[in-house]
């Protein structure tokens, strides 16, 4: 099993890390990226851990940062579709597939 990122999810992570580097410090940005990687590994180990959403998607909130990972799990991969800030509209990134 492997983790894949939708190209827009990669952009979501880049933008969040850039924000934390700009508004905080490079250390905070690195912590954000490390937390994302830790959760991606956790999702590999426990694909059903996230809350069910529409269209076979699941959501899993970061505990340290106000972001939610929206993903789809299959037998062969965890496909991360969206990494969204929790203050964004609920449907933010819903069209990614």
C-alpha positions as CSV (number, residue, x, y, z in Angstrom):
1,X,0.0,0.0,0.0
2,X,1.2,3.5,-0.8
3,X,0.2,7.2,-0.3
4,X,-0.4,9.3,-3.4
5,X,-1.1,13.0,-3.5
6,X,-3.4,14.8,-5.8
7,X,-1.4,17.6,-7.4
8,X,-3.7,20.2,-5.8
9,X,-3.1,18.6,-2.4
10,X,0.6,19.0,-2.9
11,X,-0.1,22.7,-3.5
12,X,-2.2,22.8,-0.4
13,X,0.7,21.5,1.7
14,X,3.2,23.9,0.0
15,X,0.9,26.9,0.7
16,X,0.3,25.9,4.3
17,X,4.0,25.4,4.9
18,X,4.8,28.8,3.2
19,X,2.3,30.5,5.4
20,X,3.8,29.0,8.6
21,X,7.3,30.0,7.5
22,X,6.2,33.5,6.6
23,X,4.0,34.2,9.6
24,X,5.8,32.0,12.1
25,X,9.2,30.4,11.6
26,X,10.9,27.8,9.4
27,X,10.7,25.5,12.4
28,X,6.9,25.8,12.6
29,X,6.7,25.1,8.8
30,X,8.9,22.0,9.2
31,X,6.6,20.8,12.1
32,X,3.6,21.2,9.8
33,X,5.2,19.1,7.1
34,X,6.4,16.5,9.7
35,X,2.9,16.3,11.2
36,X,1.4,15.8,7.7
37,X,3.9,12.9,7.0
38,X,3.2,11.3,10.4
39,X,-0.5,11.3,9.6
40,X,0.0,10.0,6.1
41,X,1.8,7.0,7.6
42,X,-1.0,6.6,10.2
43,X,-3.5,6.5,7.4
44,X,-1.5,3.8,5.7
45,X,-1.6,1.7,8.8
46,X,-5.3,2.5,9.6
47,X,-7.1,3.5,6.4
48,X,-10.6,3.6,8.0
49,X,-9.6,5.9,10.8
50,X,-11.0,9.0,9.2
51,X,-14.6,10.1,9.4
52,X,-16.7,9.0,6.4
53,X,-17.6,11.7,3.9
54,X,-19.4,11.7,0.6
55,X,-18.3,9.9,-2.5
56,X,-16.2,7.3,-0.6
57,X,-14.0,10.0,0.9
58,X,-12.8,10.2,4.5
59,X,-11.5,13.1,6.6
60,X,-8.9,13.1,9.3
61,X,-8.1,16.2,11.3
62,X,-4.6,17.2,12.3
63,X,-4.3,17.5,16.1
64,X,-1.6,20.2,16.2
65,X,-2.6,22.3,13.2
66,X,-6.2,23.4,12.1
67,X,-6.1,21.3,8.9
68,X,-8.1,18.3,7.8
69,X,-6.8,15.7,5.3
70,X,-9.4,14.5,2.9
71,X,-8.5,11.1,1.3
72,X,-9.9,8.1,-0.4
73,X,-8.7,4.6,0.6
74,X,-8.5,1.6,-1.7
75,X,-6.8,-1.8,-1.3
76,X,-3.7,-0.5,-2.9
77,X,-3.4,3.2,-1.9
78,X,-4.3,6.1,0.2
79,X,-5.1,9.0,-2.2
80,X,-4.9,12.3,-0.5
81,X,-7.1,14.7,-2.3
82,X,-7.3,17.8,-0.1
83,X,-5.4,19.3,2.8
84,X,-7.6,22.1,3.9
85,X,-7.6,24.7,6.6
86,X,-10.6,24.1,8.9
87,X,-11.9,27.6,8.5
88,X,-12.4,27.2,4.8
89,X,-15.9,26.4,3.5
90,X,-17.0,22.7,4.1
91,X,-17.0,21.9,0.4
92,X,-13.5,23.3,-0.3
93,X,-11.8,21.0,-2.7
94,X,-14.8,18.7,-3.0
95,X,-14.4,18.5,-6.8
96,X,-11.0,16.9,-6.7
97,X,-11.0,13.3,-7.7
